[in-house]
């Protein structure tokens, strides 16, 4: 968490120092910190699935899933602080931005809070899994919506800056779906082998 928070703080500070702390510099810092925060989120979202599909090389991502999710929440704090600064200097985003992204940010911090200690046990295993599954997919959709907004606006540079992140956002659920299919197939094969061995005894 400290690394993610510090990295985004440093990035924002560099951008504001070089591009100014006005609307332009803050907008650039907003875009940059959002993309960095997304990288933490993507690793948390897809890490377990990557390990299932490609083996032990991605095991650290699976094992650190909770920590990566908390790192994303920490990085997001810097992004939200920049939104607050943009409002302070009199250039607040449209109200629709707050209506859509506000609940998503709140959901992020609810999930982060519940991941501490045994707080999530208050919900029970199934409700917690359901909330977490819905939550991370809502967050992913919010990122995709942001990356896909006016994709051709700003020319080639804008496309180059956002295309890799858009592709990652699209690929993330496909990776999880592929991992789920692989686990399902392995379970069926194991059940079939067990049934066959039992019939021969």
C-alpha positions as CSV (number, residue, x, y, z in Angstrom):
1,X,0.0,0.0,0.0
2,X,2.8,2.4,0.9
3,X,4.6,1.7,-2.4
4,X,1.4,2.3,-4.5
5,X,0.5,5.5,-2.6
6,X,4.1,6.8,-2.7
7,X,4.5,6.0,-6.4
8,X,1.3,7.8,-7.4
9,X,2.1,10.8,-5.1
10,X,5.6,11.0,-6.7
11,X,4.1,10.8,-10.2
12,X,1.5,13.4,-9.5
13,X,4.1,15.7,-8.0
14,X,6.4,15.4,-11.0
15,X,3.6,16.1,-13.4
16,X,2.3,19.1,-11.4
17,X,5.8,20.5,-11.1
18,X,6.5,20.2,-14.8
19,X,3.0,21.0,-16.3
20,X,1.7,23.3,-13.6
21,X,-0.9,22.9,-10.9
22,X,-3.6,24.5,-13.1
23,X,-6.4,22.7,-15.0
24,X,-4.0,21.3,-17.7
25,X,-1.4,19.9,-15.3
26,X,-4.0,18.5,-13.0
27,X,-5.8,16.8,-15.8
28,X,-2.6,15.2,-17.0
29,X,-1.9,14.0,-13.5
30,X,-5.4,12.6,-13.2
31,X,-5.0,10.6,-16.4
32,X,-1.6,9.3,-15.4
33,X,-2.5,8.3,-11.8
34,X,-5.7,6.6,-13.1
35,X,-3.6,4.4,-15.4
36,X,-1.1,3.5,-12.7
37,X,-3.9,2.6,-10.3
38,X,-5.4,0.4,-13.0
39,X,-2.2,-1.6,-13.2
40,X,-2.4,-2.5,-9.5
41,X,-6.1,-3.4,-10.0
42,X,-5.4,-5.5,-13.1
43,X,-2.8,-7.5,-11.3
44,X,-5.2,-8.2,-8.4
45,X,-8.1,-9.0,-10.7
46,X,-6.3,-11.3,-13.1
47,X,-3.4,-12.7,-11.0
48,X,-5.2,-15.8,-9.8
49,X,-6.4,-16.6,-13.3
50,X,-3.0,-16.1,-14.8
51,X,-1.6,-18.6,-12.3
52,X,-4.2,-21.2,-13.2
53,X,-3.6,-20.8,-17.0
54,X,0.2,-20.3,-17.0
55,X,1.5,-22.0,-13.9
56,X,3.8,-21.1,-11.0
57,X,5.4,-18.1,-12.6
58,X,2.3,-16.1,-11.7
59,X,1.9,-17.6,-8.3
60,X,3.1,-14.5,-6.5
61,X,0.3,-12.5,-8.1
62,X,-2.2,-15.0,-6.8
63,X,-0.7,-15.1,-3.3
64,X,-0.6,-11.3,-3.1
65,X,-4.1,-10.7,-4.5
66,X,-5.4,-9.0,-1.3
67,X,-2.2,-6.8,-1.1
68,X,-2.5,-5.8,-4.7
69,X,-6.1,-4.8,-4.2
70,X,-5.2,-2.7,-1.2
71,X,-2.4,-1.1,-3.3
72,X,-5.0,-0.2,-5.9
73,X,-7.1,1.5,-3.2
74,X,-4.1,3.4,-1.9
75,X,-3.2,4.6,-5.4
76,X,-6.8,5.6,-6.0
77,X,-6.5,8.0,-3.0
78,X,-4.0,10.2,-4.9
79,X,-6.3,10.2,-8.0
80,X,-9.3,11.3,-5.8
81,X,-7.1,14.0,-4.2
82,X,-6.4,15.4,-7.6
83,X,-10.2,15.4,-8.4
84,X,-10.6,17.4,-5.2
85,X,-7.9,19.8,-6.2
86,X,-9.6,20.3,-9.6
87,X,-12.8,21.2,-7.8
88,X,-10.9,23.6,-5.5
89,X,-9.4,25.5,-8.4
90,X,-12.9,25.9,-10.0
91,X,-12.8,23.3,-12.7
92,X,-14.9,20.5,-11.3
93,X,-15.8,17.6,-13.6
94,X,-19.5,17.3,-14.7
95,X,-21.9,16.1,-12.1
96,X,-22.4,12.9,-14.2
97,X,-18.8,12.0,-13.4
98,X,-19.5,12.1,-9.7
99,X,-22.8,10.2,-10.0
100,X,-21.1,7.3,-11.9
101,X,-17.6,7.2,-10.5
102,X,-18.5,8.2,-6.9
103,X,-20.2,5.0,-6.0
104,X,-17.5,3.0,-7.7
105,X,-14.8,4.7,-5.5
106,X,-17.0,4.1,-2.4
107,X,-17.3,0.4,-3.4
108,X,-13.5,0.2,-3.7
109,X,-12.9,1.4,-0.2
110,X,-15.7,-0.8,1.2
111,X,-14.0,-3.9,-0.3
112,X,-10.6,-2.7,1.0
113,X,-12.0,-2.1,4.5
114,X,-13.7,-5.5,4.6
115,X,-10.5,-7.3,3.6
116,X,-8.8,-6.2,6.8
117,X,-8.7,-8.9,9.5
118,X,-11.9,-10.9,9.7
119,X,-14.3,-8.1,8.9
120,X,-15.6,-9.9,5.8
121,X,-16.7,-12.8,8.0
122,X,-19.6,-10.6,9.2
123,X,-21.2,-11.1,5.8
124,X,-20.5,-14.9,5.6
125,X,-18.5,-16.7,2.9
126,X,-21.0,-16.7,0.1
127,X,-22.2,-13.1,0.5
128,X,-18.6,-11.9,0.7
129,X,-17.6,-13.8,-2.5
130,X,-20.7,-12.4,-4.2
131,X,-20.0,-8.8,-3.1
132,X,-16.3,-9.1,-4.1
133,X,-17.1,-10.6,-7.5
134,X,-19.7,-7.9,-8.3
135,X,-17.5,-5.2,-6.9
136,X,-14.4,-6.0,-8.8
137,X,-16.3,-6.3,-12.1
138,X,-18.1,-3.0,-11.5
139,X,-14.7,-1.4,-10.9
140,X,-13.4,-3.0,-14.1
141,X,-16.4,-1.7,-16.0
142,X,-15.7,1.8,-14.7
143,X,-12.1,1.7,-15.9
144,X,-13.3,0.4,-19.3
145,X,-15.9,3.1,-19.6
146,X,-13.2,5.7,-18.8
147,X,-10.7,4.3,-21.3
148,X,-13.3,4.0,-24.0
149,X,-14.7,7.5,-23.7
150,X,-14.2,9.4,-26.9
151,X,-11.5,6.9,-28.1
152,X,-10.7,8.9,-31.3
153,X,-10.6,12.3,-29.5
154,X,-7.1,13.6,-29.3
155,X,-5.7,11.8,-32.4
156,X,-3.0,9.1,-32.5
157,X,-1.4,10.1,-29.3
158,X,-4.6,9.6,-27.3
159,X,-5.1,6.2,-29.0
160,X,-1.6,5.1,-28.2
161,X,-1.9,6.2,-24.6
162,X,-5.2,4.5,-23.9
163,X,-5.3,1.5,-26.3
164,X,-3.0,-0.8,-24.2
165,X,-5.2,-0.1,-21.1
166,X,-8.4,-0.7,-23.0
167,X,-7.0,-4.0,-24.3
168,X,-6.0,-5.0,-20.8
169,X,-9.5,-4.1,-19.5
170,X,-11.1,-6.2,-22.2
171,X,-8.7,-9.1,-21.7
172,X,-9.1,-9.3,-17.9
173,X,-12.6,-11.0,-17.7
174,X,-11.6,-13.2,-20.7
175,X,-8.6,-14.4,-18.7
176,X,-10.8,-15.2,-15.7
177,X,-13.3,-16.9,-17.8
178,X,-10.7,-19.1,-19.5
179,X,-9.3,-20.0,-16.0
180,X,-12.7,-20.9,-14.8
181,X,-13.2,-23.1,-17.9
182,X,-9.9,-24.9,-17.3
183,X,-10.7,-25.5,-13.6
184,X,-14.1,-26.9,-14.6
185,X,-12.6,-29.2,-17.1
186,X,-10.0,-30.4,-14.6
187,X,-12.7,-31.1,-12.0
188,X,-14.8,-33.0,-14.5
189,X,-11.7,-35.1,-15.6
190,X,-10.9,-35.8,-12.0
191,X,-14.5,-36.8,-11.3
192,X,-14.6,-39.0,-14.4
193,X,-11.3,-40.7,-13.4
194,X,-12.6,-41.3,-9.9
195,X,-15.8,-42.8,-11.2
196,X,-14.0,-45.1,-13.6
197,X,-11.6,-46.3,-10.9
198,X,-14.6,-46.9,-8.6
199,X,-16.4,-49.0,-11.2
200,X,-13.4,-51.3,-11.6
201,X,-13.1,-52.1,-7.9
